[in-house]
Amino acid sequence: MGLSFGRADLGVGAVIPLHYHPRASELSFIMEGVVELGFVDSSNVLFAQTLQQGDVMIVPKGMLHYLYNPGTSRATVLASFGSQSPGIFPAGLGVFGSGIRDEVIAASLGGLDHATVEALKAKFKPRS
């Protein structure tokens, strides 16, 4: 049918880090709690909303996005993807855990110094 679903339970202050799905749009339904959902479009404009129980938001395919629980209790999100294989590309791991040369990362991110790039790379070790 070309659909898949996922559920996320977010504790207070928890975040699903910046990522995108290369093969699917995502529809997020807030089952309980409060969730801030934001995505950045291809013009580098942030669209962010604080969603309550029962709210829905769609993230277009390929848009960098995150979910964050700013509330005072657990939040539960049910996500539906417009593909049976939406894929997921985590931004931090893609940049800092991919083996891209430090000089390229530093220049790409506004001239970060070598120590900062190395410190960030240490936080994003690729999965074995």
N, CA, C and O of each residue as an XYZ file, in Angstrom:
512
protein
N       0.815     -1.204      0.000
C       0.000      0.000      0.000
C       0.857      1.265      0.000
O       0.333      2.359     -0.212
N       2.156      1.135      0.232
C       3.006      2.308      0.207
C       2.892      3.190      1.432
O       3.109      4.399      1.350
N       2.551      2.598      2.572
C       2.456      3.345      3.828
C       3.284      2.659      4.896
O       3.508      1.450      4.845
N       3.734      3.436      5.860
C       4.341      2.877      7.068
C       3.999      3.800      8.228
O       3.630      4.958      8.036
N       4.130      3.261      9.434
C       3.760      4.009     10.632
C       4.852      3.864     11.683
O       5.593      2.882     11.696
N       4.938      4.845     12.551
C       5.854      4.795     13.674
C       5.233      5.505     14.863
O       4.360      6.359     14.715
N       5.698      5.137     16.033
C       5.230      5.769     17.266
C       6.453      6.232     18.042
O       7.469      5.539     18.099
N       6.340      7.408     18.635
C       7.411      7.927     19.476
C       6.811      8.402     20.789
O       5.830      9.146     20.804
N       7.407      7.968     21.887
C       7.053      8.454     23.221
C       8.189      9.355     23.678
O       9.322      8.903     23.841
N       7.883     10.632     23.883
C       8.897     11.627     24.231
C       8.729     12.066     25.674
O       7.678     12.581     26.057
N       9.765     11.862     26.471
C       9.763     12.384     27.832
C       9.877     13.897     27.806
O      10.132     14.492     26.758
N       9.691     14.506     28.942
C       9.797     15.971     29.060
C      11.194     16.406     28.611
O      12.202     15.894     29.099
N      11.237     17.347     27.687
C      12.505     17.865     27.182
C      13.161     16.989     26.128
O      14.229     17.335     25.624
N      12.550     15.865     25.783
C      13.147     14.960     24.791
C      12.986     15.525     23.388
O      12.064     16.289     23.107
N      13.898     15.133     22.525
C      13.877     15.600     21.144
C      14.153     14.431     20.200
O      14.966     13.553     20.490
N      13.467     14.443     19.082
C      13.859     13.600     17.949
C      14.685     14.534     17.077
O      14.148     15.465     16.478
N      16.004     14.286     17.004
C      16.915     15.253     16.373
C      16.631     15.514     14.900
O      15.910     14.766     14.240
N      17.213     16.586     14.415
C      17.087     16.976     13.018
C      17.379     15.800     12.090
O      18.410     15.136     12.201
N      16.452     15.565     11.182
C      16.586     14.476     10.216
C      15.634     14.748      9.055
O      14.815     15.666      9.105
N      15.758     13.933      8.010
C      14.765     13.994      6.942
C      14.522     12.602      6.385
O      15.317     11.683      6.584
N      13.410     12.472      5.686
C      13.030     11.216      5.057
C      13.106     11.426      3.544
O      12.300     12.172      2.987
N      14.063     10.779      2.871
C      14.253     11.038      1.445
C      13.164     10.483      0.532
O      13.052     10.904     -0.620
N      12.361      9.548      1.029
C      11.375      8.905      0.156
C       9.930      9.058      0.621
O       9.055      8.352      0.119
N       9.653      9.957      1.564
C       8.269     10.054      2.042
C       7.994     11.357      2.769
O       8.870     11.929      3.417
N       6.749     11.815      2.644
C       6.241     12.861      3.525
C       5.842     12.188      4.833
O       5.619     10.979      4.880
N       5.757     12.985      5.890
C       5.393     12.459      7.214
C       4.196     13.221      7.753
O       4.180     14.452      7.746
N       3.208     12.498      8.214
C       2.065     13.081      8.897
C       2.204     12.693     10.364
O       2.224     11.506     10.692
N       2.298     13.679     11.243
C       2.433     13.420     12.677
C       1.135     13.779     13.392
O       0.621     14.888     13.255
N       0.620     12.828     14.151
C      -0.601     12.992     14.936
C      -0.206     12.946     16.401
O       0.438     11.992     16.838
N      -0.583     13.967     17.167
C      -0.233     14.034     18.585
C      -1.306     13.284     19.370
O      -2.443     13.739     19.484
N      -0.923     12.128     19.906
C      -1.866     11.296     20.660
C      -2.050     11.812     22.075
O      -3.154     11.768     22.618
N      -0.965     12.306     22.678
C      -1.059     12.904     24.013
C       0.097     13.854     24.219
O       1.152     13.711     23.601
N      -0.106     14.828     25.095
C       0.947     15.771     25.431
C       1.048     16.937     24.466
O       0.120     17.243     23.718
N       2.212     17.578     24.509
C       2.509     18.758     23.706
C       3.811     18.487     22.959
O       4.780     18.001     23.543
N       3.828     18.804     21.666
C       5.018     18.586     20.851
C       5.242     19.809     19.970
O       4.318     20.301     19.323
N       6.476     20.288     19.954
C       6.864     21.299     18.971
C       7.424     20.535     17.782
O       8.362     19.750     17.920
N       6.844     20.772     16.619
C       7.322     20.136     15.401
C       7.727     21.245     14.452
O       6.956     22.170     14.198
N       8.931     21.151     13.934
C       9.395     22.174     13.013
C      10.125     21.568     11.840
O      10.823     20.563     11.976
N       9.960     22.192     10.675
C      10.750     21.791      9.515
C      11.239     23.025      8.781
O      10.644     24.099      8.868
N      12.340     22.849      8.052
C      12.951     23.929      7.292
C      12.722     23.628      5.820
O      13.075     22.553      5.335
N      12.122     24.594      5.106
C      11.835     24.350      3.693
C      13.063     24.634      2.825
O      14.122     25.009      3.329
N      12.903     24.450      1.530
C      14.033     24.599      0.612
C      14.492     26.050      0.447
O      15.521     26.304     -0.179
N      13.738     27.001      1.003
C      14.160     28.409      1.023
C      14.773     28.777      2.365
O      15.008     29.954      2.641
N      15.033     27.778      3.200
C      15.622     27.950      4.524
C      14.698     28.699      5.487
O      15.161     29.443      6.352
N      13.390     28.494      5.327
C      12.390     29.099      6.212
C      11.910     28.032      7.184
O      11.534     26.935      6.771
N      11.920     28.350      8.475
C      11.453     27.431      9.507
C       9.942     27.542      9.668
O       9.399     28.633      9.839
N       9.279     26.399      9.611
C       7.864     26.293      9.921
C       7.769     25.455     11.180
O       8.024     24.251     11.142
N       7.405     26.071     12.298
C       7.336     25.360     13.576
C       6.000     25.664     14.243
O       5.515     26.795     14.219
N       5.429     24.642     14.830
C       4.165     24.778     15.545
C       4.254     23.998     16.843
O       4.880     22.940     16.908
N       3.622     24.530     17.868
C       3.439     23.768     19.102
C       2.079     23.101     18.990
O       1.042     23.762     18.928
N       2.109     21.780     18.967
C       0.910     20.988     18.733
C       0.410     20.376     20.031
O       1.197     19.988     20.895
N      -0.904     20.295     20.156
C      -1.571     19.719     21.323
C      -2.174     18.368     20.943
O      -2.210     17.999     19.769
N      -2.641     17.649     21.937
C      -3.308     16.375     21.700
C      -4.395     16.536     20.636
O      -5.220     17.446     20.710
N      -4.383     15.637     19.642
C      -5.366     15.672     18.561
C      -4.923     16.459     17.340
O      -5.545     16.345     16.283
N      -3.860     17.258     17.453
C      -3.374     18.043     16.312
C      -2.582     17.165     15.352
O      -2.048     16.121     15.725
N      -2.524     17.625     14.101
C      -1.819     16.934     13.033
C      -0.972     17.949     12.275
O      -1.380     19.097     12.094
N       0.211     17.522     11.831
C       1.047     18.371     10.983
C       1.738     17.486      9.963
O       2.143     16.365     10.271
N       1.869     17.994      8.752
C       2.536     17.254      7.677
C       3.887     17.897      7.397
O       4.006     19.118      7.299
N       4.905     17.045      7.269
C       6.243     17.473      6.869
C       6.466     16.940      5.452
O       6.442     15.727      5.239
N       6.682     17.830      4.486
C       6.895     17.364      3.114
C       8.156     16.500      2.978
O       9.110     16.634      3.745
N       8.130     15.626      1.996
C       9.254     14.735      1.722
C      10.552     15.520      1.575
O      10.603     16.548      0.900
N      11.598     15.015      2.223
C      12.924     15.597      2.078
C      13.205     16.836      2.907
O      14.291     17.403      2.792
N      12.262     17.284      3.749
C      12.482     18.486      4.555
C      13.126     18.126      5.894
O      12.695     17.196      6.574
N      14.146     18.865      6.251
C      14.821     18.699      7.536
C      13.835     19.071      8.636
O      13.229     20.142      8.590
N      13.668     18.184      9.634
C      12.683     18.466     10.685
C      13.079     17.843     12.018
O      14.007     17.038     12.100
N      12.351     18.239     13.059
C      12.583     17.763     14.421
C      11.263     17.731     15.163
O      10.283     18.349     14.745
N      11.249     17.001     16.272
C      10.134     17.011     17.216
C      10.728     17.201     18.601
O      11.772     16.632     18.920
N      10.061     18.003     19.422
C      10.564     18.336     20.758
C       9.387     18.407     21.721
O       8.331     18.942     21.385
N       9.576     17.868     22.915
C       8.533     17.933     23.940
C       8.853     19.065     24.912
O       9.695     18.892     25.794
N       8.190     20.239     24.768
C       8.411     21.349     25.685
C       7.472     21.313     26.892
O       7.495     22.212     27.732
N       6.651     20.273     26.970
C       5.605     20.203     27.992
C       6.112     19.743     29.353
O       7.315     19.678     29.604
N       5.161     19.428     30.216
C       5.467     19.010     31.587
C       5.132     17.538     31.825
O       5.213     17.045     32.950
N       4.751     16.841     30.741
C       4.469     15.405     30.841
C       4.852     14.739     29.525
O       5.160     15.411     28.540
N       4.828     13.430     29.523
C       5.181     12.653     28.339
C       4.289     13.036     27.159
O       3.131     13.415     27.334
N       4.845     12.931     25.972
C       4.080     13.147     24.745
C       4.204     11.899     23.876
O       5.253     11.256     23.842
N       3.125     11.565     23.176
C       3.125     10.420     22.277
C       2.709     10.892     20.897
O       1.704     11.583     20.733
N       3.503     10.507     19.909
C       3.271     10.903     18.524
C       3.129      9.650     17.680
O       3.929      8.720     17.795
N       2.110      9.628     16.833
C       1.960      8.571     15.842
C       2.258      9.214     14.495
O       1.637     10.208     14.119
N       3.217      8.635     13.770
C       3.603      9.178     12.470
C       3.232      8.201     11.370
O       3.392      6.988     11.507
N       2.737      8.756     10.283
C       2.426      7.978      9.087
C       3.294      8.512      7.961
O       3.427      9.723      7.782
N       3.881      7.598      7.207
C       4.767      7.967      6.113
C       4.165      7.511      4.787
O       3.572      6.436      4.705
N       4.320      8.327      3.761
C       3.775      8.023      2.456
C       4.640      7.066      1.663
O       4.739      7.196      0.443
N       5.263      6.116      2.319
C       6.089      5.099      1.671
C       6.263      3.942      2.641
O       6.284      4.147      3.855
N       6.387      2.745      2.126
C       6.664      1.614      3.015
C       8.130      1.605      3.415
O       8.527      0.846      4.299
N       8.939      2.442      2.772
C      10.355      2.557      3.098
C      10.775      4.021      3.010
O      11.432      4.422      2.049
N      10.394      4.832      4.022
C      10.641      6.277      3.934
C      12.115      6.664      4.042
O      12.524      7.716      3.552
N      12.907      5.808      4.685
C      14.299      6.153      4.933
C      14.401      7.225      5.991
O      13.446      7.959      6.248
N      15.562      7.308      6.600
C      15.819      8.383      7.564
C      17.283      8.779      7.459
O      18.172      7.928      7.452
N      17.517     10.066      7.379
C      18.860     10.609      7.285
C      19.045     11.591      8.424
O      18.559     12.720      8.347
N      19.754     11.177      9.509
C      19.989     12.081     10.637
C      21.050     13.130     10.280
O      22.153     12.780      9.861
N      20.718     14.394     10.443
C      21.596     15.489     10.019
C      22.951     15.472     10.732
O      23.990     15.573     10.080
N      22.950     15.345     12.055
C      24.212     15.375     12.795
C      25.136     14.247     12.397
O      26.323     14.464     12.154
N      24.602     13.051     12.331
C      25.410     11.895     11.950
C      25.865     12.019     10.505
O      26.995     11.655     10.177
N      25.000     12.529      9.640
C      25.355     12.697      8.232
C      26.517     13.657      8.039
O      27.342     13.462      7.147
N      26.587     14.688      8.867
C      27.685     15.654      8.750
C      28.909     15.200      9.544
O      30.012     15.117      9.004
N      28.707     14.910     10.816
C      29.849     14.677     11.701
C      30.261     13.218     11.834
O      31.343     12.935     12.348
N      29.427     12.286     11.383
C      29.771     10.875     11.504
C      30.041     10.200     10.188
O      30.122      8.974     10.121
N      30.182     10.989      9.130
C      30.273     10.411      7.788
C      31.683     10.280      7.250
O      31.881      9.629      6.224
N      32.663     10.868      7.896
C      34.030     10.820      7.379
C      34.391     12.005      6.498
O      35.467     12.024      5.900
N      33.507     12.995      6.408
C      33.847     14.202      5.649
C      35.037     14.872      6.329
O      35.094     14.965      7.555
N      35.976     15.333      5.527
C      37.194     15.966      6.067
C      36.841     17.170      6.952
O      35.912     17.923      6.661
N      37.606     17.329      8.033
C      37.383     18.434      8.973
C      37.378     19.793      8.277
O      36.566     20.659      8.600
N      38.283     19.973      7.329
C      38.396     21.270      6.649
C      37.110     21.590      5.879
O      36.677     22.741      5.827
N      36.517     20.570      5.291
C      35.290     20.778      4.520
C      34.133     21.120      5.460
O      33.348     22.028      5.186
N      34.035     20.384      6.572
C      32.985     20.683      7.553
C      33.162     22.091      8.102
O      32.204     22.862      8.164
N      34.386     22.426      8.499
C      34.655     23.753      9.073
C      34.271     24.861      8.103
O      33.606     25.820      8.494
N      34.675     24.744      6.859
C      34.371     25.779      5.861
C      32.877     25.822      5.555
O      32.320     26.896      5.333
N      32.228     24.661      5.541
C      30.797     24.596      5.227
C      29.937     25.202      6.319
O      28.843     25.696      6.047
N      30.419     25.169      7.545
C      29.640     25.658      8.689
C      30.184     26.970      9.236
O      30.155     27.206     10.444
N      30.669     27.801      8.368
C      31.040     29.155      8.755
C      32.401     29.295      9.398
O      32.626     30.241     10.153
N      33.309     28.388      9.123
C      34.667     28.525      9.627
C      34.867     28.051     11.059
O      35.625     28.659     11.814
N      34.192     26.969     11.439
C      34.426     26.402     12.766
C      35.892     26.045     12.909
O      36.545     25.707     11.922
N      36.425     26.116     14.133
C      37.807     25.726     14.336
C      37.908     24.198     14.439
O      36.916     23.511     14.685
N      39.129     23.687     14.245
C      39.384     22.250     14.222
C      38.927     21.570     15.516
O      38.350     20.484     15.469
N      39.176     22.188     16.655
C      38.798     21.586     17.942
C      37.287     21.427     18.059
O      36.807     20.418     18.575
N      36.537     22.413     17.585
C      35.076     22.328     17.634
C      34.565     21.213     16.732
O      33.681     20.451     17.124
N      35.123     21.112     15.516
C      34.728     20.040     14.599
C      35.027     18.684     15.220
O      34.189     17.784     15.163
N      36.196     18.523     15.807
C      36.565     17.245     16.433
C      35.645     16.920     17.614
O      35.252     15.768     17.797
N      35.306     17.924     18.406
C      34.403     17.699     19.547
C      33.027     17.256     19.054
O      32.417     16.365     19.644
N      32.538     17.866     17.987
C      31.239     17.478     17.435
C      31.303     16.083     16.820
O      30.370     15.297     16.984
N      32.373     15.770     16.126
C      32.522     14.441     15.530
C      32.525     13.357     16.604
O      32.023     12.256     16.378
N      33.085     13.662     17.767
C      33.128     12.682     18.855
C      31.724     12.343     19.365
O      31.503     11.254     19.896
N      30.786     13.265     19.205
C      29.410     13.042     19.663
C      28.569     12.272     18.647
O      27.484     11.796     18.981
N      29.049     12.145     17.425
C      28.274     11.527     16.356
C      29.010     10.346     15.735
O      29.203     10.291     14.521
N      29.412      9.421     16.565
C      30.057      8.208     16.062
C      29.032      7.396     15.281
O      27.913      7.202     15.756
N      29.396      6.913     14.084
C      28.441      6.075     13.344
C      28.188      4.764     14.061
O      29.043      4.246     14.779
N      26.963      4.231     13.842
C      26.602      2.945     14.437
C      27.391      1.825     13.787
O      27.662      1.862     12.587
N      27.755      0.841     14.571
C      28.492     -0.301     14.016
C      27.554     -1.390     13.616
O      27.991     -2.432     13.128
